[in-house]
Amino acid sequence: MTTRNAGFGPHGDLVARFLEEVRTKQIDWAAHARRIDNPGVSPAMTAIVSLSWPRTVLDAVDRAGLQAFASLGLSRADFADPLSLGEVKVSLMSAVKAIAAGDQLAFEHRQALLEPFATAGFESAAAALAAPGALVAQFLTEVRDASVEDWRRYLQAVSGQPRGSRRAVFRTLELGLDPAVETAIDRAADDAYRSLRLSGDQFPGQEARFVALQTDVIAAAQVIAAGDAVRSEPRQVLLQPFADAGFEAAGEALSTG
């Protein structure tokens, strides 16, 4: 996956995606201000300050975060508590840094800063909580961009699998994800799928498989998020049809797992 902004460091893809979502998502920022009021935020911000950052990356991330916040056009009048405006700004700036920091920042700190955004539907924040975050984000983007013909190819690939193999995998699948991460990925994948507004009428002769498509998308996103914590066989069963249909993130997850 080509980094869209190398100035943000090795996790530039996710940083760029997060900033894009800040600008384009219509969310209730007053509700977000309430979500960020949790005891884990303060130590997480302290941990971010203590990280060793290349000056060029820190400057690029700070500048981009400030620009994204300014683009929202928020004011104190948008909040019941005027102090919430500053808290939202700090939350956004800290989230950008948490994504840019990746595994340099302990998981519990990333979770405190990013889970409120994941709850608000930010796919980039949900992906950043997973180990191979950029790959999860790429997969969700590919889901949103897929055509009906892409999905027909996927359903055709699934129909070629041995009968009962997928049912057996779903029954025994162990992801090993933190519950909060699993929930965030579930929500992000579900949102990505629902954005397609697909219907069974678009898949004549494949209606029986189409019924399970939403579940398949969510399961694939979670398997990619779990990385090599998922055994090779279930990963192959759930991701190979996506790879066969042209989903590059699924193919990469199989090749690196």
C-alpha distance (Angstrom), angle and dihedral (degrees) to the residues before:
residue distance angle dihedral
M1 . . .
T2 3.78 . .
T3 3.79 115.0 .
R4 3.77 109.1 -118.7
N5 3.79 94.1 -155.9
A6 3.79 116.7 19.5
G7 3.80 89.1 -177.2
F8 3.80 87.8 78.2
G9 3.80 92.9 61.7
P10 3.82 130.7 -117.2
H11 3.81 92.7 -31.2
G12 3.79 93.3 51.0
D13 3.81 94.3 127.9
L14 3.79 93.0 59.8
V15 3.80 93.1 42.2
A16 3.80 90.9 52.4
R17 3.80 91.4 46.8
F18 3.81 91.6 50.2
L19 3.80 92.2 50.7
E20 3.79 89.5 49.2
E21 3.81 90.6 52.2
V22 3.82 91.3 48.8
R23 3.79 89.1 57.0
T24 3.79 98.5 42.1
K25 3.81 108.5 32.6
Q26 3.78 116.9 93.4
I27 3.81 102.1 -142.2
D28 3.78 134.7 156.8
W29 3.79 101.7 -104.6
A30 3.80 91.5 -173.1
A31 3.81 88.5 59.2
H32 3.80 89.0 46.6
A33 3.81 89.6 54.7
R34 3.80 88.3 58.6
R35 3.82 92.5 48.4
I36 3.81 93.5 55.0
D37 3.80 92.2 57.0
N38 3.81 96.7 100.0
P39 3.82 133.2 122.8
G40 3.80 94.2 -117.2
V41 3.80 95.2 65.2
S42 3.82 99.0 74.0
P43 3.84 97.1 53.5
A44 3.80 89.3 43.1
M45 3.80 91.3 56.1
T46 3.80 90.0 47.6
A47 3.80 89.4 52.2
I48 3.80 91.4 51.7
V49 3.80 91.6 53.1
S50 3.81 90.2 53.2
L51 3.82 94.0 54.6
S52 3.78 120.1 107.0
W53 3.81 107.4 -116.9
P54 3.80 129.6 -176.8
R55 3.79 102.6 -118.0
T56 3.80 93.1 -127.3
V57 3.82 92.2 54.1
L58 3.80 93.5 45.9
D59 3.80 91.6 49.7
A60 3.81 92.5 47.7
V61 3.80 93.4 48.1
D62 3.81 93.4 45.9
R63 3.79 93.1 47.6
A64 3.79 93.7 47.9
G65 3.80 92.5 46.6
L66 3.80 92.1 51.6
Q67 3.80 91.3 48.8
A68 3.80 91.9 49.7
F69 3.80 91.6 49.9
A70 3.81 92.0 47.6
S71 3.81 90.1 51.5
L72 3.82 89.9 63.1
G73 3.80 91.8 67.2
L74 3.81 92.4 -145.6
S75 3.81 122.0 166.9
R76 3.80 136.5 -175.7
A77 3.80 88.2 -98.1
D78 3.81 89.2 68.4
F79 3.81 91.4 67.3
A80 3.80 134.5 60.6
D81 3.81 87.7 -138.7
P82 3.84 111.1 47.1
L83 3.82 89.9 -150.1
S84 3.79 89.4 64.6
L85 3.81 91.3 78.1
G86 3.79 91.5 65.4
E87 3.80 91.6 42.9
V88 3.80 91.5 54.3
K89 3.81 90.2 49.1
V90 3.81 91.9 51.5
S91 3.80 90.7 44.8
L92 3.78 91.9 53.4
M93 3.80 94.0 45.7
S94 3.80 91.3 47.9
A95 3.80 92.3 48.6
V96 3.81 91.1 53.8
K97 3.80 89.7 52.4
A98 3.80 92.2 45.7
I99 3.80 90.3 55.2
A100 3.80 92.0 45.4
A101 3.82 91.2 48.9
G102 3.80 94.8 53.0
D103 3.80 113.5 172.1
Q104 3.81 91.5 -2.4
L105 3.80 84.6 81.1
A106 3.80 117.1 64.9
F107 3.79 114.5 -107.9
E108 3.81 94.9 -116.1
H109 3.81 89.9 56.1
R110 3.80 93.0 47.8
Q111 3.78 88.6 48.3
A112 3.82 93.5 52.2
L113 3.81 92.0 51.1
L114 3.81 101.0 37.2
E115 3.79 105.9 34.4
P116 3.84 93.1 76.3
F117 3.81 88.8 56.4
A118 3.80 92.1 44.8
T119 3.81 88.5 51.8
A120 3.81 88.4 53.2
G121 3.81 89.8 55.8
F122 3.81 102.4 -96.7
E123 3.80 104.2 153.8
S124 3.80 91.2 -165.8
A125 3.81 91.8 57.2
A126 3.80 91.8 48.4
A127 3.79 90.4 48.6
A128 3.81 92.8 48.1
L129 3.80 89.7 58.9
A130 3.81 89.5 60.3
A131 3.80 123.2 78.5
P132 3.84 98.0 -116.9
G133 3.79 91.6 36.3
A134 3.80 98.9 161.1
L135 3.79 90.0 52.8
V136 3.81 91.6 52.0
A137 3.80 90.8 49.5
Q138 3.80 90.7 48.8
F139 3.80 91.1 51.2
L140 3.81 92.8 50.3
T141 3.80 90.0 49.1
E142 3.79 90.0 50.5
V143 3.81 90.0 50.1
R144 3.80 91.0 53.6
D145 3.80 92.4 46.3
A146 3.81 97.1 44.7
S147 3.80 118.2 116.4
V148 3.79 126.8 -137.0
E149 3.80 87.2 -103.8
D150 3.82 89.8 55.6
W151 3.80 89.2 54.4
R152 3.79 91.6 47.7
R153 3.80 88.5 55.1
Y154 3.79 89.5 49.1
L155 3.81 93.3 51.3
Q156 3.79 89.6 47.5
A157 3.81 90.1 53.1
V158 3.80 91.0 49.7
S159 3.80 91.9 50.3
G160 3.80 88.7 60.3
Q161 3.80 93.4 61.4
P162 3.83 120.4 100.5
R163 3.80 112.2 -86.2
G164 3.79 111.5 -96.4
S165 3.81 95.8 13.1
R166 3.79 94.4 111.0
R167 3.79 93.3 44.2
A168 3.80 89.8 53.3
V169 3.80 91.3 49.9
F170 3.80 94.0 49.8
R171 3.80 90.1 49.1
T172 3.81 94.1 55.0
L173 3.82 102.8 27.1
E174 3.81 113.9 136.7
L175 3.80 115.1 -172.6
G176 3.78 102.0 177.0
L177 3.81 90.2 -148.9
D178 3.77 124.2 147.3
P179 3.84 106.0 -100.6
A180 3.80 91.5 -119.2
V181 3.80 91.3 52.1
E182 3.80 92.2 46.6
T183 3.81 90.2 51.4
A184 3.81 92.4 47.4
I185 3.81 92.9 49.7
D186 3.80 90.8 45.3
R187 3.80 91.0 53.3
A188 3.81 94.6 44.7
A189 3.80 93.5 48.6
D190 3.79 91.8 46.1
D191 3.81 90.7 51.3
A192 3.80 91.0 48.6
Y193 3.79 91.5 51.2
R194 3.80 94.9 45.3
S195 3.80 90.3 52.1
L196 3.82 87.8 67.9
R197 3.83 93.9 62.7
L198 3.80 91.6 -152.5
S199 3.80 122.8 175.2
G200 3.78 134.8 -165.6
D201 3.81 90.4 -113.4
Q202 3.81 88.2 71.6
F203 3.80 91.7 61.4
P204 3.81 109.4 54.5
G205 3.78 111.0 -170.4
Q206 3.81 91.3 12.1
E207 3.80 99.2 71.6
A208 3.80 94.3 115.3
R209 3.80 92.3 56.8
F210 3.81 93.0 39.9
V211 3.81 90.2 64.1
A212 3.82 89.3 67.9
L213 3.82 96.8 42.2
Q214 3.80 95.9 99.2
T215 3.82 90.7 51.7
D216 3.81 90.2 47.1
V217 3.82 92.3 54.2
I218 3.80 92.8 49.5
A219 3.81 92.8 46.3
A220 3.81 92.2 49.0
A221 3.81 91.9 50.9
Q222 3.80 90.7 50.3
V223 3.80 92.9 47.4
I224 3.81 90.4 51.3
A225 3.81 89.1 48.1
A226 3.80 91.7 51.0
G227 3.80 92.7 52.5
D228 3.79 116.9 -175.3
A229 3.81 91.2 -7.1
V230 3.82 84.3 87.5
R231 3.79 115.8 74.5
S232 3.79 118.8 -110.5
E233 3.82 97.1 -111.6
P234 3.83 98.9 56.3
R235 3.80 90.3 40.3
Q236 3.80 88.9 54.7
V237 3.81 93.7 47.5
L238 3.81 94.3 49.4
L239 3.81 101.1 37.5
Q240 3.80 105.7 33.6
P241 3.84 94.5 74.8
F242 3.81 89.3 53.5
A243 3.80 90.4 48.6
D244 3.82 90.1 48.6
A245 3.81 89.3 52.1
G246 3.81 91.5 54.5
F247 3.82 102.7 -95.5
E248 3.80 100.3 147.4
A249 3.82 95.5 -165.7
A250 3.80 90.9 58.7
G251 3.79 91.1 49.3
E252 3.79 91.5 49.3
A253 3.81 91.5 48.1
L254 3.80 89.0 54.2
S255 3.78 93.6 47.8
T256 3.80 94.4 49.1
G257 3.80 97.8 39.5
